[in-house]
Amino acid sequence: MQGDISFERAVAVPGEPQGVRMSNGEVELVVASSFGIRVLHFAFAGGENVLGFVDPATQGVPVTGGTWHLYGGHRLWSAPEDPARTYAPDNVPVRVVEDGRSLLVVQPVEASGLVKEMRLTLAPSGSEVVVEHRITNAAEAPTELAVWSLSVMAPRGTALVPRARFVPHPVGLLPVSRVVLWPYTDLSDPRYRFGARLLRVRQDPDARTPQKIGLYDAERGWAAYVRGDVVFLKRYPLPRPEDEHVDLGSNVEIFTDGRMLELETLGPRVRLRRGETAVHSERWSLHRLEVPDDDAEVEAAVDALVASLTPFG
């Protein structure tokens, strides 16, 4: 019934026959239970999944302790990217707990001593979901990391990241943002579109090379993925002036190749002693919207959506 939160176990979705579904009658999520942490499905009730999936039979990275699989969906990592710690295998069952309007997913302690948890809290109505990511240091030695949340999106869509608000020269004399590049970033790639108000990155199933770009957003606090008339909106906390960020200071990142596009956000770098926890939250929502081609119109439309939602905090 719409307005009530329902849970269902043993739900089959691509890659996971034993998932757990949570729904309020308007939107639904499915988390994996036999591996992860992964949110494998987010959609309007009965609608098409906005998250992507990569068959583990077609992709795997040999690592210490086994093989790391992308799987897809939404996952929790620690940054900066490291072949040993970041790519810890997550192919064993996770604990999934139904808790009121929430699903709590807890991963077994990793070889590095990190314990990862994700709590998804669904609004009684509408499409809003609070996704809280937690990483706890269970090792004896202190460690430094940033909480890194990555959403693998379904193919053939376009990511949107807004620029800082326009201020004319000579009023705007100081820089307000940054763009971060990787060694394989090619800014001439046609998947990028640098507009007056937005950066757009298009997922192309025919692409042969990966691309990645990062940005520092201290003002807007949202990124989106558009696929057809469905907009997946991801909101995140703005950095504080004292925060230090990894990856040359980016807190929003986009990676894409021929299989999928990842829409990623990062919390600040923190130092965790034994038993301490770092937290980074996102707010998700789904919207039906025909996104115009004009940057200013898109910015105004998404800003109106953001204004209609629960304030981040």
C-alpha positions as CSV (number, residue, x, y, z in Angstrom):
1,M,0.0,0.0,0.0
2,Q,1.3,3.5,-0.9
3,G,2.7,5.2,2.2
4,D,3.6,2.0,4.0
5,I,7.1,0.7,3.9
6,S,7.2,-3.0,2.8
7,F,10.0,-5.5,2.7
8,E,10.4,-8.6,0.7
9,R,13.2,-11.2,0.8
10,A,14.5,-13.6,-1.8
11,V,14.0,-11.1,-4.6
12,A,15.6,-12.0,-7.9
13,V,17.3,-9.2,-9.8
14,P,20.2,-9.5,-12.2
15,G,23.2,-11.0,-10.4
16,E,21.3,-11.7,-7.1
17,P,18.5,-14.2,-6.6
18,Q,18.3,-13.5,-2.8
19,G,18.0,-9.8,-2.7
20,V,15.9,-7.8,-0.2
21,R,13.4,-5.3,-1.6
22,M,12.1,-2.1,0.2
23,S,9.2,-0.1,-1.2
24,N,6.8,2.6,-0.3
25,G,4.5,1.9,-3.2
26,E,6.0,4.7,-5.3
27,V,9.7,3.6,-5.6
28,E,11.6,0.5,-4.7
29,L,15.1,-0.5,-3.9
30,V,16.8,-4.0,-3.8
31,V,20.0,-4.7,-2.0
32,A,22.1,-7.8,-2.5
33,S,22.4,-10.2,0.4
34,S,24.9,-12.8,-1.0
35,F,27.6,-10.3,-1.8
36,G,28.3,-6.6,-1.5
37,I,27.5,-4.1,-0.1
38,R,25.5,-3.3,-3.3
39,V,22.2,-1.6,-4.0
40,L,21.3,-3.3,-7.2
41,H,18.0,-1.8,-8.0
42,F,16.3,1.7,-7.7
43,A,13.2,2.5,-9.7
44,F,9.7,3.8,-9.7
45,A,7.5,0.9,-8.6
46,G,7.3,-1.6,-11.4
47,G,9.5,0.7,-13.6
48,E,12.9,0.4,-15.2
49,N,16.0,0.2,-13.0
50,V,18.2,3.4,-13.2
51,L,21.2,1.5,-11.8
52,G,23.4,-0.6,-14.1
53,F,24.7,-4.2,-13.7
54,V,27.8,-5.9,-15.1
55,D,27.8,-9.7,-15.2
56,P,30.6,-11.0,-13.0
57,A,31.2,-13.7,-15.6
58,T,32.4,-11.0,-17.9
59,Q,34.4,-8.9,-15.5
60,G,36.8,-9.5,-12.6
61,V,40.0,-8.1,-11.2
62,P,42.4,-10.7,-9.6
63,V,43.4,-9.3,-6.1
64,T,44.8,-10.6,-2.9
65,G,42.2,-12.9,-1.4
66,G,40.2,-13.6,-4.5
67,T,38.6,-11.6,-7.4
68,W,37.0,-8.2,-7.2
69,H,33.8,-7.9,-9.3
70,L,32.1,-4.7,-10.3
71,Y,28.6,-6.2,-10.2
72,G,27.1,-2.8,-10.6
73,G,24.5,-0.9,-8.6
74,H,25.7,1.4,-5.8
75,R,28.7,0.4,-3.6
76,L,30.9,1.8,-0.8
77,W,34.6,2.2,-1.2
78,S,37.4,4.0,0.6
79,A,39.6,6.6,-1.2
80,P,42.2,7.3,-2.4
81,E,42.1,4.4,-4.9
82,D,44.5,1.7,-3.9
83,P,44.9,-1.8,-5.6
84,A,45.1,-3.5,-2.2
85,R,42.6,-1.7,0.1
86,T,40.1,-0.3,-2.3
87,Y,39.6,-3.5,-4.3
88,A,39.0,-5.8,-1.4
89,P,36.9,-8.7,-2.5
90,D,33.2,-8.4,-1.5
91,N,31.9,-11.7,-2.8
92,V,30.6,-13.1,0.6
93,P,27.1,-12.7,2.2
94,V,26.3,-9.5,4.0
95,R,24.0,-8.9,6.9
96,V,20.7,-7.2,5.9
97,V,18.5,-5.9,8.7
98,E,15.0,-4.4,8.3
99,D,14.7,-1.5,10.7
100,G,11.5,0.6,10.5
101,R,11.8,2.6,7.3
102,S,15.4,1.5,6.8
103,L,17.5,-1.3,5.4
104,L,20.9,-1.7,7.2
105,V,23.5,-3.6,5.3
106,V,26.7,-4.6,7.0
107,Q,29.8,-6.2,5.4
108,P,32.2,-8.5,7.2
109,V,35.4,-7.0,8.4
110,E,37.9,-6.7,5.5
111,A,41.5,-7.8,5.6
112,S,42.5,-4.1,6.0
113,G,40.5,-3.9,9.2
114,L,37.7,-1.8,7.7
115,V,34.1,-2.5,8.4
116,K,31.6,-1.0,5.9
117,E,27.9,-0.3,6.5
118,M,25.2,1.3,4.5
119,R,21.8,2.4,5.8
120,L,19.0,3.2,3.3
121,T,16.0,5.1,4.7
122,L,13.0,5.5,2.5
123,A,10.5,8.3,2.8
124,P,6.9,7.1,3.5
125,S,5.8,8.7,0.3
126,G,7.6,10.2,-2.7
127,S,11.0,9.0,-4.0
128,E,13.5,10.3,-1.5
129,V,16.0,7.9,0.0
130,V,18.7,8.8,2.6
131,V,21.8,6.7,2.0
132,E,24.2,6.8,4.9
133,H,27.7,5.3,4.3
134,R,29.8,4.4,7.3
135,I,33.4,3.0,7.5
136,T,34.8,2.0,10.9
137,N,38.4,1.2,11.6
138,A,38.5,-2.1,13.5
139,A,42.3,-2.5,13.2
140,E,44.8,-1.6,15.9
141,A,46.7,1.0,13.8
142,P,45.1,4.3,12.8
143,T,44.3,4.8,9.1
144,E,43.5,7.7,6.8
145,L,40.7,7.5,4.2
146,A,37.8,9.2,2.6
147,V,34.4,7.6,2.3
148,W,33.7,7.1,-1.4
149,S,30.2,6.3,-2.7
150,L,29.8,5.1,-6.3
151,S,26.6,4.6,-8.3
152,V,26.9,2.5,-11.4
153,M,24.2,3.9,-13.7
154,A,22.3,2.1,-16.5
155,P,23.7,2.6,-20.0
156,R,22.7,5.2,-22.5
157,G,22.2,8.1,-20.1
158,T,23.9,11.4,-19.4
159,A,25.4,12.6,-16.2
160,L,24.9,16.3,-15.3
161,V,27.0,18.2,-12.8
162,P,26.3,22.0,-12.4
163,R,29.0,24.6,-12.4
164,A,29.2,27.2,-9.7
165,R,26.7,30.0,-10.2
166,F,27.6,32.6,-12.7
167,V,29.1,35.9,-11.4
168,P,30.2,38.4,-14.0
169,H,33.7,39.9,-14.3
170,P,35.0,42.0,-12.6
171,V,32.8,41.0,-9.7
172,G,34.0,37.4,-9.8
173,L,37.8,37.8,-9.5
174,L,38.6,34.6,-7.5
175,P,38.3,31.0,-8.6
176,V,35.4,29.0,-7.1
177,S,35.9,25.4,-8.4
178,R,38.3,23.1,-10.0
179,V,38.4,20.3,-12.6
180,V,40.5,17.2,-11.9
181,L,41.9,15.0,-14.7
182,W,43.3,11.5,-14.8
183,P,46.2,10.3,-17.0
184,Y,43.7,8.8,-19.4
185,T,41.3,11.7,-19.5
186,D,40.8,13.0,-23.0
187,L,38.9,16.3,-23.0
188,S,38.3,16.1,-26.8
189,D,36.2,12.9,-26.3
190,P,32.7,13.6,-27.6
191,R,31.2,12.1,-24.5
192,Y,32.1,15.4,-22.7
193,R,30.0,18.5,-23.2
194,F,31.3,21.6,-21.3
195,G,28.4,24.1,-21.2
196,A,27.8,27.5,-19.8
197,R,26.1,26.1,-16.8
198,L,26.7,22.3,-16.8
199,L,29.2,19.6,-17.4
200,R,27.5,16.7,-19.2
201,V,29.0,13.3,-19.6
202,R,27.3,10.8,-21.9
203,Q,27.5,7.1,-21.6
204,D,28.2,5.5,-25.0
205,P,27.9,1.7,-25.3
206,D,30.1,1.9,-28.4
207,A,33.0,3.7,-26.6
208,R,36.3,1.9,-26.6
209,T,38.2,3.9,-24.0
210,P,37.4,4.8,-20.3
211,Q,37.1,8.4,-19.3
212,K,37.2,10.0,-15.8
213,I,36.8,13.6,-14.6
214,G,36.5,15.1,-11.1
215,L,35.2,18.4,-9.8
216,Y,35.2,20.3,-6.6
217,D,31.7,21.5,-5.8
218,A,31.5,23.9,-2.8
219,E,28.2,25.5,-3.8
220,R,25.6,23.3,-5.6
221,G,25.5,20.0,-3.8
222,W,23.8,17.9,-6.5
223,A,24.5,15.8,-9.5
224,A,22.1,13.9,-11.8
225,Y,21.8,11.2,-14.3
226,V,19.2,11.5,-17.1
227,R,17.9,8.5,-19.0
228,G,14.9,9.0,-21.2
229,D,12.4,11.0,-19.1
230,V,13.7,9.7,-15.8
231,V,16.1,11.8,-13.7
232,F,18.1,10.3,-10.9
233,L,19.1,13.1,-8.5
234,K,21.9,12.6,-6.0
235,R,22.5,15.3,-3.4
236,Y,25.4,15.4,-1.0
237,P,26.8,17.6,1.7
238,L,28.9,20.6,0.7
239,P,32.5,20.6,2.0
240,R,33.5,22.8,4.9
241,P,36.5,25.2,4.4
242,E,38.6,23.2,6.7
243,D,38.0,19.9,4.8
244,E,40.8,18.2,2.9
245,H,39.8,16.1,-0.1
246,V,41.7,13.3,-1.9
247,D,42.1,13.2,-5.7
248,L,43.5,16.7,-5.9
249,G,40.5,18.1,-4.1
250,S,37.5,16.6,-6.0
251,N,34.3,15.7,-4.2
252,V,32.3,14.7,-7.3
253,E,33.6,12.3,-9.9
254,I,32.4,10.6,-13.1
255,F,33.8,7.5,-14.7
256,T,32.5,6.0,-17.9
257,D,33.3,3.3,-20.4
258,G,31.4,1.2,-22.8
259,R,29.5,-0.7,-20.1
260,M,28.3,1.9,-17.7
261,L,28.8,5.3,-16.1
262,E,29.6,5.9,-12.4
263,L,28.3,8.9,-10.6
264,E,30.5,9.3,-7.5
265,T,30.8,11.5,-4.4
266,L,33.5,11.6,-1.8
267,G,33.6,12.8,1.8
268,P,36.7,14.6,3.3
269,R,39.9,12.8,4.2
270,V,39.8,11.7,7.9
271,R,42.1,9.9,10.3
272,L,40.4,7.0,12.1
273,R,41.8,5.5,15.2
274,R,40.6,2.0,16.3
275,G,36.8,2.0,16.7
276,E,36.3,5.4,15.0
277,T,33.8,5.8,12.2
278,A,33.6,8.1,9.1
279,V,30.2,8.9,7.7
280,H,29.2,10.3,4.3
281,S,25.5,10.6,3.3
282,E,23.7,11.1,0.1
283,R,20.0,11.8,-0.7
284,W,18.6,10.1,-3.7
285,S,15.3,10.8,-5.6
286,L,13.7,9.9,-8.9
287,H,11.8,12.4,-11.1
288,R,10.0,12.3,-14.4
289,L,11.2,15.2,-16.4
290,E,11.9,15.9,-20.1
291,V,15.3,17.5,-19.8
292,P,15.8,20.4,-22.2
293,D,18.9,21.0,-24.2
294,D,19.5,24.5,-23.0
295,D,21.9,24.6,-19.9
296,A,20.1,27.5,-18.2
297,E,16.7,25.7,-18.6
298,V,18.1,22.5,-17.2
299,E,19.7,24.3,-14.3
300,A,16.5,26.0,-13.4
301,A,14.4,22.8,-13.7
302,V,16.7,20.8,-11.5
303,D,17.1,23.7,-9.0
304,A,13.3,23.7,-8.7
305,L,13.3,20.0,-8.0
306,V,16.0,20.4,-5.3
307,A,14.0,23.2,-3.7
308,S,11.0,20.9,-3.5
309,L,12.8,18.2,-1.6
310,T,13.8,17.8,2.0
311,P,16.8,20.1,2.8
312,F,20.0,18.2,3.2
313,G,21.1,18.0,6.8
